[in-house]
């Protein structure tokens, strides 16, 4: 298995849900529960690998690749991809919707009272 190239490698933006999946793959430990919606899949690992291949994070694994090999390659590739693609906040992104520590969502008053 080797890295793959795709629109994700070309610097195009990917969906927030895809980025969160790549972040999960980069930091997951053995035994961690699969993230939603992949956790609801009949074959979550296969679904996650298919998504990573579709994003160009990894190449299609060999048919005889072990789960450990796929996990090792996927984790390393996800970390490399995240290093090359730091998060960029976009207008309307979830951080704007839920607010930030010490700052209310959508620029409202911090105390919750109107002035």
C-alpha positions as CSV (number, residue, x, y, z in Angstrom):
1,X,0.0,0.0,0.0
2,X,1.2,3.4,-0.9
3,X,-0.1,6.9,-0.6
4,X,-2.7,8.1,-3.2
5,X,-3.3,11.4,-4.8
6,X,-6.6,13.0,-5.2
7,X,-8.4,16.3,-4.8
8,X,-7.7,16.2,-1.1
9,X,-3.9,16.2,-1.9
10,X,-4.4,19.0,-4.4
11,X,-5.3,21.3,-1.5
12,X,-9.1,21.4,-2.3
13,X,-11.3,21.6,0.8
14,X,-12.9,18.5,2.1
15,X,-16.1,18.2,4.0
16,X,-15.9,18.8,7.8
17,X,-17.1,15.3,8.4
18,X,-14.3,13.9,6.2
19,X,-11.7,16.0,8.1
20,X,-13.0,14.7,11.4
21,X,-12.7,11.2,10.1
22,X,-9.1,11.8,9.1
23,X,-8.4,13.3,12.5
24,X,-10.0,10.3,14.2
25,X,-7.9,7.9,12.1
26,X,-4.8,9.8,13.0
27,X,-5.4,9.6,16.8
28,X,-7.4,6.4,17.3
29,X,-6.1,3.8,19.6
30,X,-6.9,0.0,19.5
31,X,-10.3,-0.5,21.0
32,X,-11.6,3.0,20.4
33,X,-15.2,3.0,19.2
34,X,-15.7,3.8,15.5
35,X,-17.0,7.4,14.9
36,X,-20.5,8.0,13.7
37,X,-21.9,7.4,11.1
38,X,-19.3,4.7,10.4
39,X,-20.1,2.9,13.7
40,X,-23.6,2.1,12.3
41,X,-22.2,0.4,9.2
42,X,-22.3,-3.4,8.8
43,X,-18.5,-3.3,8.2
44,X,-17.2,0.0,9.8
45,X,-13.6,-0.7,9.1
46,X,-14.3,-1.4,5.5
47,X,-16.4,1.8,5.2
48,X,-13.7,3.9,6.8
49,X,-11.0,2.5,4.5
50,X,-13.3,3.1,1.5
51,X,-13.7,6.7,2.6
52,X,-10.0,7.2,3.1
53,X,-9.3,5.7,-0.4
54,X,-12.0,8.0,-1.9
55,X,-10.4,11.0,-0.3
56,X,-6.9,10.0,-1.6
57,X,-5.5,9.6,1.9
58,X,-4.5,6.0,1.3
59,X,-4.3,3.7,-1.7
60,X,-6.6,0.7,-2.0
61,X,-5.2,-1.9,0.4
62,X,-4.0,-5.2,-1.1
63,X,-6.6,-8.0,-0.7
64,X,-4.3,-9.9,1.6
65,X,-3.3,-6.9,3.8
66,X,-3.9,-7.5,7.5
67,X,-6.1,-5.3,9.6
68,X,-3.0,-4.3,11.6
69,X,-1.2,-3.3,8.3
70,X,-4.1,-1.3,7.1
71,X,-4.4,0.5,10.5
72,X,-0.7,1.3,10.6
73,X,-0.6,2.7,7.0
74,X,-3.9,4.6,7.5
75,X,-2.8,6.2,10.7
76,X,0.6,7.3,9.3
77,X,-1.1,8.6,6.1
78,X,-3.7,10.5,8.1
79,X,-1.1,12.1,10.3
80,X,0.9,13.2,7.2
81,X,-2.2,14.5,5.5
82,X,-3.2,16.6,8.6
83,X,0.4,18.0,8.8
84,X,0.2,19.1,5.2
85,X,-3.4,20.4,5.6
86,X,-3.8,22.5,8.8
87,X,-7.4,23.4,9.6
88,X,-8.7,26.6,8.1
89,X,-11.8,28.2,9.6
90,X,-14.4,29.0,7.0
91,X,-17.4,31.3,7.5
92,X,-20.3,29.4,9.0
93,X,-18.1,26.5,10.2
94,X,-19.1,24.8,13.4
95,X,-16.8,26.9,15.5
96,X,-18.8,30.0,14.5
97,X,-22.1,28.2,15.2
98,X,-21.2,27.0,18.7
99,X,-19.0,29.9,19.8
100,X,-15.6,29.8,21.3
101,X,-14.5,29.7,25.0
102,X,-15.0,33.2,26.4
103,X,-16.9,34.3,23.3
104,X,-20.6,33.6,22.7
105,X,-21.9,32.0,19.5
106,X,-22.7,34.4,16.6
107,X,-21.3,37.5,18.4
108,X,-24.1,37.8,21.0
109,X,-23.4,39.3,24.5
110,X,-21.2,37.2,26.7
111,X,-23.4,37.3,29.7
112,X,-26.5,36.1,27.8
113,X,-28.3,39.4,28.6
114,X,-29.1,41.9,26.0
115,X,-27.8,45.4,26.5
